[in-house]
């Protein structure tokens, strides 16, 4: 895992896209940084843990649809 320090205006999906390769990793990024879930738009200087994107399951369905099958 690596870390990322936010810049003013960062959002979860833009960080996932830029640091992990796609917005589909947004939920994984959020789960790895639960202490910061109150943020929608980040201020500068928040240090986030960037999980390994390769560990993401190979599903094209969003998590709320996977449970429904």
C-alpha positions as CSV (number, residue, x, y, z in Angstrom):
1,X,0.0,0.0,0.0
2,X,1.0,3.6,-0.6
3,X,-0.2,6.9,0.7
4,X,-1.6,10.0,-0.9
5,X,-1.9,13.5,0.5
6,X,-5.0,15.3,-0.7
7,X,-5.1,18.7,-2.4
8,X,-7.9,21.1,-1.9
9,X,-11.0,19.9,-3.8
10,X,-10.0,16.3,-4.2
11,X,-13.0,13.8,-4.1
12,X,-13.0,10.1,-3.5
13,X,-13.7,9.1,-7.1
14,X,-11.1,11.4,-8.5
15,X,-8.5,10.0,-6.1
16,X,-9.4,6.4,-7.0
17,X,-9.2,7.2,-10.7
18,X,-5.9,9.0,-10.5
19,X,-4.1,6.8,-7.9
20,X,-5.7,3.3,-8.5
21,X,-6.6,3.4,-12.2
22,X,-10.4,3.7,-12.1
23,X,-13.5,5.0,-10.3
24,X,-14.6,1.5,-9.7
25,X,-12.0,1.4,-6.9
26,X,-13.8,4.2,-5.0
27,X,-15.5,2.0,-2.4
28,X,-12.2,0.1,-1.8
29,X,-10.4,3.4,-1.2
30,X,-13.2,4.6,1.2
31,X,-13.1,1.3,3.1
32,X,-9.3,1.7,3.6
33,X,-9.8,5.2,5.0
34,X,-13.0,5.0,7.1
35,X,-11.8,7.7,9.5
36,X,-12.2,10.3,6.7
37,X,-15.7,9.3,5.4
38,X,-17.1,12.6,6.6
39,X,-15.3,14.3,3.7
40,X,-16.9,14.7,0.3
41,X,-14.6,17.5,-0.9
42,X,-11.2,17.1,0.8
43,X,-9.2,20.0,2.2
44,X,-5.4,20.0,1.5
45,X,-3.2,17.8,3.6
46,X,-5.2,14.7,4.5
47,X,-3.1,11.6,4.2
48,X,-5.0,8.6,2.7
49,X,-3.9,5.0,2.4
50,X,-4.1,3.8,-1.2
51,X,-4.9,0.1,-1.2
52,X,-3.6,-2.2,-4.0
53,X,-6.1,-2.0,-6.8
54,X,-5.1,-5.5,-8.0
55,X,-6.8,-7.0,-4.9
56,X,-10.2,-5.7,-6.1
57,X,-12.6,-8.4,-7.1
58,X,-13.1,-8.7,-10.8
59,X,-16.8,-7.7,-10.8
60,X,-18.4,-5.2,-13.1
61,X,-21.4,-4.8,-10.9
62,X,-21.6,-2.1,-8.2
63,X,-21.6,-3.6,-4.6
64,X,-25.3,-3.0,-4.1
65,X,-26.2,-5.0,-7.2
66,X,-23.8,-7.9,-6.4
67,X,-25.8,-8.8,-3.3
68,X,-29.0,-9.2,-5.4
69,X,-27.3,-11.5,-7.9
